[in-house]
Amino acid sequence: MELPPALRDAVNRVLEGVPAEDLARAAAVLSQRYRAETRDGRYHVSSDLAASAYLATRLPATFAAVRAAMEFVTEVQPKFSPKSMLDVGAGPGTALWAASDCWPDISTATMVEGSAAMRNWGETLAREAGVAEIVWQGGNAAAELSKFAPHDLVTLAYVLSELSTDAQDALVAKLWALTTDTLLIVEPGTPAGWLRILRARDALIRAGANIVAPCPHASACPLTSPDWCHFARRVSRSRIHRLAKGAEVPWEDEKYIYVAVSRHAVEAPQARVIAPPQQASGQVMLKLCQSDGGYMDRRVTRREGDTYKSARRLAWGDAVR
Ligand SMILES: C[S@@+](CC[C@H](N)C(=O)[O-])C[C@H]1O[C@@H](n2cnc3c(N)ncnc32)[C@H](O)[C@@H]1O
């Protein structure tokens, strides 16, 4: 997946003149903090250089994950067309760009971001996003959210890992209270990210939310550790992205996990593909999470005619109707 051209150009302008060695050093520190899920009371991104490293190395990947999750939401809710969004832990505005790409009718956005350095780049980039009214709010989301009215779409992308379990629970409850239609939470596609999403999912179901995606049911997740539910999106790496990571390959695969819930009844698909389909001559192997709450490995053979033809077109993450 590529960044929208306006975002890509805006990022390139911001990064122009930042020495690649400095970016690489800052990217390495950032990556270490994310991998270790460091919680030392400081934001991971607390300087302009760290925010620049985020733009170069993480924004393309988090954009790809959030945009992909939104696409899956539209497949289940084709009539959902939000006008307003609230994004918490907005960083450089990643979810705003993904949402305005997915739902061009969004005209007002409220972006809550605690790190001044992130907010600064987010505000700069968002001038090009084509959303009429954008309010940026600093401070800790836990305290700031009481100021805001509910919004059609509420997003929380790659934030839960930075919070204690109690803070995660409190934030998810507040965000649901501020959702008039759909709440989308995205996390890294690691076992720990999946467990955080499961915890949020359980709390939201208890609060009366309807699951939009990825689960085609509201029963307990049928997967058990060491297995975990996640998806992946291929991300193009720009020249500066490669330099900042010391990488030569022009792409990377971003693993992510998400949950989207709605206030409205949802027509769940029959199943969802929860692993890369394996194609062999005359057959396709699909790992499916099913609407009855279970999962199965399904072998579809050429003998099944149209079912086989459809199965061959399915990708990891797709809904099966
Ligand atoms: C990994 S970044 C994700 C940024 C963006 N959502 C994305 O997907 O690219 C997490 C962001 O959440 C912000 N954040 C974490 N805890 C916060 C809090 N309690 N209040 C406000 N912002 C917070 C951090 O400063 C950081 O910018």
The ligand as an SDF file (V2000), in Angstrom:
LIG
                    3D

 27 29  0  0  0  0  0  0  0  0999 V2000
    2.2840    4.7370   18.2130 C   0  0  0  0  0  0  0  0  0  0  0  0
    1.6410    6.3480   18.1640 S   0  0  0  0  0  0  0  0  0  0  0  0
    0.2570    6.1290   17.0460 C   0  0  0  0  0  0  0  0  0  0  0  0
   -0.0510    7.3720   16.3030 C   0  0  0  0  0  0  0  0  0  0  0  0
   -1.1590    7.2210   15.2710 C   0  0  0  0  0  0  0  0  0  0  0  0
   -2.4120    6.8760   15.8780 N   0  0  0  0  0  0  0  0  0  0  0  0
   -0.7810    6.2090   14.2370 C   0  0  0  0  0  0  0  0  0  0  0  0
   -1.4640    5.1870   14.1220 O   0  0  0  0  0  0  0  0  0  0  0  0
    0.2060    6.4330   13.5170 O   0  0  0  0  0  0  0  0  0  0  0  0
    0.7490    6.5190   19.7030 C   0  0  0  0  0  0  0  0  0  0  0  0
    0.3990    7.9590   19.9680 C   0  0  0  0  0  0  0  0  0  0  0  0
   -0.4570    8.0450   21.1080 O   0  0  0  0  0  0  0  0  0  0  0  0
   -0.0580    9.1650   21.8900 C   0  0  0  0  0  0  0  0  0  0  0  0
   -0.5230    8.9240   23.2520 N   0  0  0  0  0  0  0  0  0  0  0  0
   -0.2080    7.8480   24.0370 C   0  0  0  0  0  0  0  0  0  0  0  0
   -0.8450    7.9470   25.2190 N   0  0  0  0  0  0  0  0  0  0  0  0
   -1.5720    9.0890   25.1750 C   0  0  0  0  0  0  0  0  0  0  0  0
   -2.4450    9.7400   26.0890 C   0  0  0  0  0  0  0  0  0  0  0  0
   -2.6920    9.2020   27.2910 N   0  0  0  0  0  0  0  0  0  0  0  0
   -3.0240   10.9000   25.7400 N   0  0  0  0  0  0  0  0  0  0  0  0
   -2.7670   11.4440   24.5200 C   0  0  0  0  0  0  0  0  0  0  0  0
   -1.9600   10.8870   23.6090 N   0  0  0  0  0  0  0  0  0  0  0  0
   -1.3640    9.7200   23.9180 C   0  0  0  0  0  0  0  0  0  0  0  0
    1.4630    9.1710   21.7360 C   0  0  0  0  0  0  0  0  0  0  0  0
    2.0240   10.4270   22.0120 O   0  0  0  0  0  0  0  0  0  0  0  0
    1.6250    8.7980   20.2760 C   0  0  0  0  0  0  0  0  0  0  0  0
    1.6520    9.9120   19.4220 O   0  0  0  0  0  0  0  0  0  0  0  0
  1  2  1  0
  2  3  1  0
  2 10  1  0
  3  4  1  0
  4  5  1  0
  5  6  1  0
  5  7  1  0
  7  8  2  0
  7  9  1  0
 10 11  1  0
 11 12  1  0
 11 26  1  0
 12 13  1  0
 13 14  1  0
 13 24  1  0
 14 15  1  0
 14 23  1  0
 15 16  2  0
 16 17  1  0
 17 18  1  0
 17 23  2  0
 18 19  1  0
 18 20  2  0
 20 21  1  0
 21 22  2  0
 22 23  1  0
 24 25  1  0
 24 26  1  0
 26 27  1  0
M  CHG  2   2   1   9  -1
M  END
$$$$
